[in-house]
Amino acid sequence: MKLAIMQPYFLPYIGYFQLIDMVDKFVIYDNIQFTKKGWINRNRILVNGSDEFITIPLKKDSDYVDIDKRHMAETFEEDKQKILRRIKEAYRKAPYFEKVFPFTEDIFNNNTRNLFYFVFNSVKRICEYMEINTEFVVSSSIDVDHSLKSEQKVLAIATKMNAQVYINPIGGKELYSAENFRSFNIELKFIRSDLFSYKQFNHEFVPWLSILDVMMFNSKDEIKKMLNFYNLE
């Protein structure tokens, strides 16, 4: 069984979905600390040929609170409309706007104000759109010592779930030891997304934007092919 474990990211780039697509089970963390200036509540879209952030504003809280304890700001209804207007203005002339924008509105109209469940729902909905059928598992539902950190926590989860292969994004290569994983009879692999391009109006291509950008400019069949544009190391 192939396993991956990741934080929930807000409308993440296509590499996140490549990882989900290639494993049998995908563990999504709900009980780890929220990180500022990461990808949990923000991502980048194309605005007039340049990348700009869209961000879910959050209620003020301790920096040590877990993701599943964070909530949207009281102004979220107003903030949501501002974000949707920015997306609409940025992509209204994109070839798949008429299909993708209503889908995006539906994601934003989720009634939950819990950050984890809002982002998790968006990831699942996009997987449905791209016909990715990987099983999701919420980390807190797994019977392990959740006080463990980094590699030890990953190994505990992977062992509990009887994983034979654990796959991580290439950016984490320095964090994990293949030898440590082998001692638990688990093979450690890393996914490196290929750098590829597609037409973004007539602008110079801006890579690794939110999956929304990919969806606005490419058909579902084209996106499904892109899910295979990677190397496994």
N, C-alpha and C positions, 0 to 999 in steps of 0.2 A: 504494500500500500504506500502510495506517495503522499506526502504531507507537506503543507506549508503553514506558517504561522505569521500573522501580520497585525499591525494596528489597523483600525478602521480609518480609511482616508476619504476625504470629501471629493467626489467626482474625480477620482485619481487618473493618472496617465495610463496609457495602454499597457505598459509593462506590468502594472498591478493585475490587470485582467489576463495577461499572458500567464502569469504565475498561477492564478486561480484555475485557469483552463487546463493547465498541464498536470494538476494534482488530483488525487481522488477525494481528499478531504482538506478543507481550508479552515484553520482555526483563526478566529478573529478575536483579538483582545478587547475585553470590556473592563477588566479589573487591573489595568496598569495606569500609571500616572499620566495625566494629560501633559503634553509638551507644547510650549509656546513656539510660535514661528515654525511649526511643522506643517504637516498636510492634513491634520485631523479635521480642521474646520475651515480650510481655505484651499484654493487652487488657482490656476492661471488660465485665462482665456485670451483670445486674439482680439485686440481692439486697434483698428486702423493700422494694422501691420506690426504691432508690438504686443508683447505679453503684459497683461495687467492682472492683478489679483482680484478674485471675488472671495469674500470672507463672511462666514456666519458669525455675527456678534454674539458674545456669550455673557451671561451674568457673571459679575465679579465673584471670585471664589479663591480659596487657597491654591497655591501652586502645587500642593501635594495631593490634591483630590484626584481620584481615579476618573477615567473617561466617562464611566457610566453614572457618575454623580454630577457631571457638568450639564448645564441647561442653557438654552438660548436666552438672549436678553429679552427683557419685557417688551422691547420695541420690535420684536422679530417680525410681526405682521407687516409693519412698515418697511423694515429692512429687506424682507423677502421680496416685496414688490420692486424695490430699488434694484436688487440683484437681477430679478427677472427682466426688468427694463433694460439693464445693461447688456444682458445676454441677447435680448431681442434686437436691440440696436446693432450690436456687434455682428450678428449672424443672419439678419433678416433677408439678405440676398444670397445666402449660402444654398447650395443645391438641395439639401435635405432638411432645410429649416421647417417647412410646413409639417413634416412628420416628427421631427425631433423636438421642436419647441413645446408642443402640447405635452409630450412625454416628460420634458423637463419641468413644466409647470406642475404636472401631477406629482412628481417627486417632491417639489417644494411645498405642495399643499398637504403633505403628511401631517396629521394632527399632533403627533408627539412633539414635545419640547425638550425631550431628553436627547443630548447630543449623540450618544452612542447609538440609540435606536434610530434616530433620524439618518445618520450616516450609513449605518448597517442596511437600512431599508433601501437607500439609494444604490448601494453596491449590489444588492440582490436584484433590484429592478433592472439595472443595466446588464447584469448577467442574463436575466431572462430575455432581454432585448437581443443579446448576442448569442442566445441559445447555448449558454454555458451551464452545464448541469451538475457541476461539482457540489458536493455536500458541504454545508457550512456547520461549524461547531463553535459555540460561544465559549470562550476560555473559562469563565467562572463555573461552567457546568461540568468541567473535568476534575476528577477527584485526585488532585495533586497538591503539594505544598505550594501555595500561591505566594509565599514569602520569598521563594527562590528568585534569583535574578539572572538575567542574560542567558548564557549558554546552559547553565544548570536548569533553568526553568524550561527552556526549549527541550532539553533532553528528557526531563521528567514528563512533559506532555507527549512527546514523540513516543517514549517508551510505553506510557499508559495507553496510547492509541494503537500500539502494535505497528508502528510505521517501519517499513523496510528502507525507505528513502526519504530523506528530508531535503527540501529544496528552498533555498534562500536567494533573494536578490544579490547580485554581485557586489553591491556596496557593503555587504556585511562579511566579506571574505576574511577580513582581519579579526573578526569577532569570534569565529568558530574554528575548532580543531577537528580535522577529519579523523585523527587518531582517537580523540575522545568519543566521537560518534561511533567509530568502529568497535570500540570497547562495549558498546550497547547493541552491537549488530545492526547498526543503522548506517546506510551510505549517505554521505553528505555531498550535495550538488549545489551549484550556483547557476542562476539564470542571468545571462547578459543579453538585454534587448538590443536588436540590431537598430542602427540609426537609419531610418527610411523617411521618405518625404511624400507629400501629396499636395495637390494644388490648393492653396489658401488664397482665393481670389487671385489677384495679380501681384501679391506681395512676395518678398523673399521669405522662404519657409522658416517658421519658428517651431522647433521640435519640442516634444515632451510636454505639450499643454494638456489640460484636462481632457478626459475622454469625450467630453461634449464637443470639442473641436474636431476630433476624429469623426464623430457621428454626424456632425453638420456637413462635412465635406465628402463623406464616403458612404456608399451603400452598405447594407448589412453583409452582403456577400464579400465585399472588399475588406470590411473589417474582420470578418472571420478568417480571411487569408492572412491579414496582418498579425493575428494572434499567434501565428507560427514563425514570425520574423524574430528569432532569437537563437542564441547558442547556449548549450548546457555544458558547464565545465565541472 
